[in-house]
Amino acid sequence: MRRAAAAAPAPNAMSAPRPLASGKAFDRPIVMVGMMGAGKSAIGRRLAQRLGLPFIDADAEIERAAGCTIEEIFEKHGEAVFRDGERRVIARLLDGPVGVLATGGGAFIDPETRARIRSRAITVWLKADLDTLVERVSRRNHRPLLKGGDPREILTRLMATRNPVYGEADITVETGDAPTAATVERVIEALAALGPRAAAERRA
């Protein structure tokens, strides 16, 4: 069974990187999955700091490899070309040093990418409610899948199809409107509680 995060402790200030209280060391990447606006990059970056691991944003790496923005890739070449590049970039990143990897909202939905991530990494689904996602994505107008439509309607449709797939992640953490530091604490607690056998069973 997937391990749910415990109730959030009182948030404290960011400190120097430290190991988990359980003393667990990671031999595989930690991959953040979930909808656009769930906070994968912000929480992943802070999580990496806390664990003393490198942080990588898959979308930033895709843009670096392509020499243009994701929005430009969608406009010039379409989603299929973007997903192909995304598969190749994520495969390369999973072969790199162990760290925390934030992925785009559609990465874990792609069957090939999902299978690779599940076999090579610990997956964390950052689960946010619709109102939270709508509020967050409204801050910037750079998401290709939200172009030309009502964000709430598009997000509702995407959540209906994507959330069951995100549910295959090893860990689920509800984000809501909690401060980033508090959500990071919940992820750390869930990682500490996730035993090797449980993770292996989830990936089987």
N, C-alpha and C positions, 0 to 999 in steps of 0.2 A: 504494500500500500504506500501511496505517496505520503511523506511526512509534512504535515501542516506546521506553520510557524507558531510558536508560543506567543502569548500576549506580549506586547511590546513593553520593555522596561522603560524607566524614565530616561530620556535621551541625555547623553553627556557629551562634552566637547570632544572634538576629534583629537586623538592622541597619536603618538608614534605608532608605527605598524607593530602589531603584536600577533602571536599565534592564537588559535582558538583555545578557549579554556580547557577543552578536552585534550589539547596537545596534538590534535590531528594535523598531519602534514598532507598536502595535496600533491598527487602524482598525475593529475589530469586537469585540464582547464575547467573553469566555472563559466558557463555560458548563460547569459541573461536573455530570456525570450519573453514575448508578450506584445500587446498591441502598441501601435504608435502612440506616444504620449504617456506610456506607463511609467517612464522614468528609468529605462534600462541604462542609458548612458550616465545619467547623474548618479544613480545608485550604484551602478557598476564601478564607476570611478572612485567613489568613496569607499566601497567595499574593498577594492584593490589596495587602497591606501591602508586600510585597517589590517589587511592580511599580509602586507608587505609584498604584494605581487604586482607585476606589470598590468596595465589596463590597455585594452585595444578596442577601438570602436570600428566594427566591421564596415559600416557605411563610409566612414572616413577613409578606410583602406581601399574600398571600391573606387571612391572618387580619385584617390591618389593613383591607383593603377590605370584608371580610364583617362585621367587628365581633364576631367570635367565633372560637374555636379550630377547627382542622381537625377535631379529634375531634368537636366539636359539629356541624360541618357534616355529617359522615358520619352522625351519629346522627339529626339532624333532617331531613336532605334526601337523603341517600344519596350514593354515589360519583359517579353521573352528574352531579349538580348540582355537586359539587366539581370534577370534571374540566372542566366548562364554565367555571367561574370561573377555574380554573388556566390554561386556554387564553388567556382574555382578559387576565389579569394578566401572563403571560409575554410575550404579544404587546406589551403596553404597555412592559414593562421592556426588551425588545429594541430598542424605538424610542428609548430614553433614552440617556444618556451611556455611552460605552464603559467597561466595568468587568468585574468577576468576578461571575458569577451562579451561585448554588447552587440546584439544582432538587430537587424531591421525587423519590422513587424511581420514581413512575409517570409523571412528566411526559414523558420521552423516549420512553415506550412508546406514548403517544397519537400516532397517525399525523399529525394536523394540527399538533400542537405540535412533533413531531420534525422535520417538513418545514420549519417556520418557523425552528427553532433551527439546523438544518443550513445553511439558506440565508443566515442572518444572523450566525452566530457560529463561533468555534473551539470544538470540543467536546472535553472531557477526561473519559474514563471512569475513575473510581477503582474499581478491581477488587479486591475483598476476598474471602477464602475463607469458607466457611460457618461454621467455628468462630469466626472473628473477628467475623463479623456477629452470630452468636448471643450472644456475650459482650457486645458493645456494646449491642444492643437490649434486653438484660435489665436494663440499668441504669435504664431508665425505662419506665413502662407507659402511654404516650400514643399509640401507633401504631395507628390504626383497623384496618389490615389484619391485625394480629396478635391482635386480640381474639377470644376464643372458640375458641382452638386452640393447638396446640403450636407455639411459635415456630420450632423447628428444622424441623418438617415444612412449615410455611407458607413459610419462607424457601427451603427446598429446591425447592419447587414454583415459587415466583416466579423463582428463579435459572434454572431450566430454560427458562422461557419468555422471561425478560427479557434474559439475558446475550447471546443472539445479536443482539438489537436494540441493546443498549449497544455491541456490537462495531462498529456503524456510526460510532462517534465518530471524530474525527480522530486522537486520541491515546489510548492506554491506558497507565495507570500502575498497577502492582500495589502495593497498600498494605500488606497483611498487618498485622503488629504493629509495623511500623517507627515511630519517633517522627514526630510531625507535621512537624517541621523537615526531617527527611530526605526525607519524601515530597514536601514543597514543593520541595526542591532537584531532585528527579527530574522534577517537572512543569515546572519552569523549564528544565531541560536539554532536555526533549522539545519544549517550545514553541520554543526557540531552533533546534532541528533541523528543525522543520516549515517547509518552504518554501511560498511562496504557491501554486506550481503544485500541490504535493501536496495542500494544503488544498482548492484548487478542484476537483481531481479527486475527492476524497472527497465533496464536496457535489454533484457532477454526477449 
